[in-house]
């Protein structure tokens, strides 16, 4: 179980770092709005929340891939 968690969480961590850098190199956190209201966060807070959101999305994607491959006989 721990090995499978590592297979999902580590790559999603790396992808989250890359996506965070890419996203916030294009968008300034002070220019972002949520439902028409500006975000009341510091830049560091926006970077942190963005990183964890990207990490969760990557982990869900990896988990779905592992779940879908579970029945195909490719899992050892």
N, CA, C and O of each residue as an XYZ file, in Angstrom:
304
protein
N       0.818     -1.199      0.000
C       0.000      0.000      0.000
C       0.861      1.262      0.000
O       0.574      2.209     -0.732
N       1.924      1.278      0.823
C       2.798      2.453      0.887
C       3.515      2.664     -0.446
O       3.729      3.800     -0.870
N       3.879      1.579     -1.092
C       4.559      1.685     -2.383
C       3.619      2.271     -3.435
O       4.039      3.089     -4.255
N       2.354      1.860     -3.417
C       1.381      2.390     -4.366
C       1.110      3.871     -4.108
O       0.938      4.642     -5.052
N       1.071      4.270     -2.840
C       0.909      5.690     -2.512
C       2.079      6.492     -3.062
O       1.895      7.580     -3.607
N       3.277      5.950     -2.915
C       4.461      6.634     -3.427
C       4.396      6.760     -4.946
O       4.806      7.779     -5.501
N       3.882      5.730     -5.621
C       3.760      5.770     -7.079
C       2.833      6.888     -7.521
O       3.007      7.430     -8.613
N       1.858      7.247     -6.705
C       0.901      8.295     -7.064
C       1.358      9.655     -6.548
O       1.354     10.630     -7.299
N       1.747      9.733     -5.286
C       2.003     11.033     -4.656
C       3.298     11.701     -5.124
O       3.336     12.921     -5.281
N       4.343     10.931     -5.346
C       5.609     11.553     -5.740
C       5.538     12.185     -7.133
O       5.912     13.350     -7.274
N       5.073     11.470     -8.175
C       4.956     12.132     -9.479
C       3.982     13.306     -9.459
O       4.221     14.318    -10.118
N       2.884     13.183     -8.709
C       1.931     14.296     -8.656
C       2.532     15.495     -7.928
O       2.184     16.635     -8.236
N       3.429     15.261     -6.968
C       4.139     16.348     -6.295
C       5.030     17.095     -7.289
O       5.051     18.326     -7.307
N       5.759     16.352     -8.107
C       6.638     16.968     -9.099
C       5.847     17.749    -10.144
O       6.238     18.848    -10.538
N       4.733     17.171    -10.588
C       3.891     17.860    -11.564
C       3.283     19.115    -10.947
O       3.173     20.139    -11.621
N       2.891     19.054     -9.685
C       2.319     20.227     -9.007
C       3.335     21.365     -8.947
O       2.977     22.527     -9.143
N       4.579     21.043     -8.682
C       5.614     22.081     -8.669
C       5.786     22.733    -10.027
O       5.913     23.953    -10.132
N       5.790     21.907    -11.068
C       5.930     22.444    -12.422
C       4.704     23.270    -12.823
O       4.841     24.347    -13.403
N       3.513     22.766    -12.513
C       2.289     23.488    -12.868
C       2.162     24.798    -12.092
O       1.712     25.806    -12.637
N       2.556     24.780    -10.828
C       2.516     25.996    -10.014
C       3.426     27.059    -10.625
O       3.039     28.221    -10.756
N       4.625     26.653    -10.991
C       5.550     27.592    -11.621
C       5.031     28.118    -12.952
O       5.134     29.310    -13.243
N       4.473     27.221    -13.756
C       3.946     27.623    -15.058
C       2.729     28.539    -14.905
O       2.651     29.578    -15.560
N       1.791     28.164    -14.052
C       0.566     28.946    -13.877
C       0.870     30.343    -13.351
O       0.371     31.333    -13.887
N       1.690     30.426    -12.301
C       1.938     31.724    -11.686
C       3.006     32.542    -12.417
O       3.248     33.696    -12.064
N       3.643     31.956    -13.428
C       4.491     32.782    -14.293
C       3.632     33.521    -15.320
O       4.059     34.522    -15.895
N       2.404     33.012    -15.545
C       1.497     33.671    -16.483
C       0.473     34.573    -15.786
O       0.014     35.550    -16.378
N       0.109     34.259    -14.537
C      -0.926     35.000    -13.834
C      -0.402     35.502    -12.492
O       0.194     34.741    -11.731
N      -0.622     36.770    -12.207
C      -0.267     37.355    -10.919
C      -1.389     37.045     -9.928
O      -2.556     37.286    -10.238
N      -1.068     36.520     -8.753
C      -2.117     36.187     -7.783
C      -3.004     37.372     -7.408
O      -4.169     37.172     -7.063
N      -2.490     38.590     -7.466
C      -3.298     39.759     -7.119
C      -4.298     40.115     -8.221
O      -5.210     40.908     -7.988
N      -4.142     39.545     -9.406
C      -5.076     39.795    -10.503
C      -6.175     38.741    -10.585
O      -7.088     38.872    -11.401
N      -6.106     37.697     -9.755
C      -7.087     36.619     -9.801
C      -8.350     36.999     -9.037
O      -8.295     37.698     -8.025
N      -9.489     36.527     -9.542
C     -10.777     36.787     -8.899
C     -11.509     35.465     -8.686
O     -11.353     34.527     -9.468
N     -12.304     35.399     -7.631
C     -13.102     34.224     -7.308
C     -14.555     34.669     -7.216
O     -14.925     35.401     -6.298
N     -15.378     34.230     -8.164
C     -16.788     34.638     -8.261
C     -16.928     36.151     -8.305
O     -17.799     36.725     -7.652
N     -16.064     36.785     -9.078
C     -16.133     38.226     -9.276
C     -15.472     39.061     -8.202
O     -15.369     40.279     -8.349
N     -15.025     38.444     -7.137
C     -14.369     39.153     -6.032
C     -12.866     38.874     -6.075
O     -12.456     37.741     -6.325
N     -12.046     39.895     -5.834
C     -10.590     39.640     -5.797
C     -10.221     38.743     -4.618
O     -10.851     38.784     -3.561
N      -9.191     37.937     -4.827
C      -8.718     37.063     -3.743
C      -8.092     37.893     -2.627
O      -7.304     38.803     -2.887
N      -8.437     37.583     -1.421
C      -7.887     38.286     -0.258
C      -6.721     37.475      0.322
O      -6.695     37.173      1.515
N      -5.775     37.136     -0.529
C      -4.628     36.326     -0.115
C      -3.335     37.042     -0.467
O      -3.280     37.846     -1.398
N      -2.305     36.733      0.291
C      -0.976     37.201     -0.097
C      -0.517     36.363     -1.290
O      -1.118     35.336     -1.605
N       0.531     36.802     -1.935
C       1.058     36.009     -3.059
C       1.488     34.630     -2.581
O       1.205     33.624     -3.233
N       2.170     34.585     -1.446
C       2.639     33.302     -0.927
C       1.461     32.375     -0.603
O       1.538     31.169     -0.839
N       0.380     32.932     -0.067
C      -0.813     32.130      0.211
C      -1.424     31.572     -1.069
O      -1.843     30.416     -1.106
N      -1.474     32.391     -2.116
C      -2.018     31.934     -3.400
C      -1.123     30.850     -4.003
O      -1.622     29.871     -4.559
N       0.196     31.020     -3.896
C       1.115     29.999     -4.408
C       0.914     28.682     -3.662
O       0.910     27.614     -4.273
N       0.749     28.759     -2.360
C       0.585     27.555     -1.547
C      -0.717     26.835     -1.882
O      -0.726     25.623     -2.096
N      -1.813     27.586     -1.927
C      -3.102     26.971     -2.253
C      -3.081     26.414     -3.671
O      -3.602     25.326     -3.917
N      -2.487     27.147     -4.601
C      -2.376     26.659     -5.969
C      -1.581     25.366     -6.051
O      -1.967     24.435     -6.758
N      -0.459     25.311     -5.319
C       0.361     24.103     -5.320
C      -0.431     22.909     -4.819
O      -0.408     21.846     -5.441
N      -1.135     23.069     -3.700
C      -1.887     21.944     -3.154
C      -3.057     21.553     -4.050
O      -3.392     20.371     -4.137
N      -3.683     22.514     -4.716
C      -4.746     22.174     -5.667
C      -4.188     21.375     -6.842
O      -4.780     20.376     -7.251
N      -3.053     21.811     -7.386
C      -2.424     21.066     -8.479
C      -1.983     19.680     -8.015
O      -2.066     18.717     -8.778
N      -1.515     19.570     -6.770
C      -1.077     18.279     -6.242
C      -2.262     17.322     -6.122
O      -2.150     16.147     -6.472
N      -3.387     17.819     -5.632
C      -4.578     16.976     -5.507
C      -5.062     16.530     -6.885
O      -5.417     15.365     -7.064
N      -5.082     17.432     -7.853
C      -5.516     17.077     -9.205
C      -4.596     16.006     -9.788
O      -5.065     15.042    -10.393
N      -3.283     16.177     -9.603
C      -2.338     15.173    -10.092
C      -2.499     13.833     -9.389
O      -2.405     12.782    -10.024
N      -2.741     13.863     -8.074
C      -2.923     12.621     -7.318
C      -4.215     11.913     -7.736
O      -4.244     10.687     -7.839
N      -5.265     12.669     -7.973
C      -6.513     12.059     -8.443
C      -6.336     11.426     -9.821
O      -6.867     10.349    -10.089
N      -5.595     12.094    -10.680
C      -5.328     11.552    -12.002
C      -4.522     10.257    -11.913
O      -4.852      9.271    -12.572
N      -3.473     10.260    -11.102
C      -2.665      9.057    -10.932
C      -3.441      7.923    -10.285
O      -3.277      6.760    -10.654
N      -4.284      8.262     -9.321
C      -5.106      7.241     -8.663
C      -6.100      6.627     -9.637
O      -6.320      5.416     -9.634
N      -6.694      7.466    -10.466
C      -7.623      6.952    -11.469
C      -6.904      6.036    -12.447
O      -7.444      4.998    -12.831
N      -5.711      6.398    -12.851
C      -4.939      5.542    -13.762
C      -4.616      4.206    -13.121
O      -4.721      3.165    -13.770
N      -4.222      4.219    -11.848
C      -3.932      2.957    -11.159
C      -5.193      2.116    -11.009
O      -5.151      0.897    -11.173
N      -6.313      2.761    -10.697
C      -7.571      2.045    -10.519
C      -8.012      1.402    -11.835
O      -8.449      0.252    -11.858
N      -7.892      2.161    -12.935
C      -8.294      1.630    -14.232
C      -7.373      0.508    -14.698
O      -7.824     -0.411    -15.381
N      -6.108      0.566    -14.347
C      -5.178     -0.494    -14.776
C      -5.242     -1.725    -13.866
O      -4.661     -2.761    -14.190
N      -5.928     -1.625    -12.755
C      -5.990     -2.720    -11.793
C      -6.608     -3.984    -12.413
O      -6.148     -5.091    -12.134
N      -7.607     -3.835    -13.219
C      -8.278     -5.001    -13.791
C      -7.681     -5.505    -15.094
O      -8.178     -6.489    -15.642
N      -6.645     -4.878    -15.607
C      -6.103     -5.270    -16.906
C      -5.004     -6.316    -16.812
O      -4.531     -6.799    -17.841
N      -4.590     -6.675    -15.618
C      -3.539     -7.670    -15.461
C      -2.145     -7.095    -15.538
O      -1.177     -7.854    -15.528
N      -2.001     -5.764    -15.616
C      -0.668     -5.150    -15.687
C      -0.105     -4.894    -14.311
O       1.070     -4.550    -14.187
N      -0.894     -5.049    -13.284
C      -0.420     -4.782    -11.916
C       0.276     -6.038    -11.381
O      -0.227     -7.151    -11.534
N       1.424     -5.845    -10.761
C       2.207     -6.983    -10.252
C       2.094     -7.077     -8.763
O       2.684     -7.970     -8.155
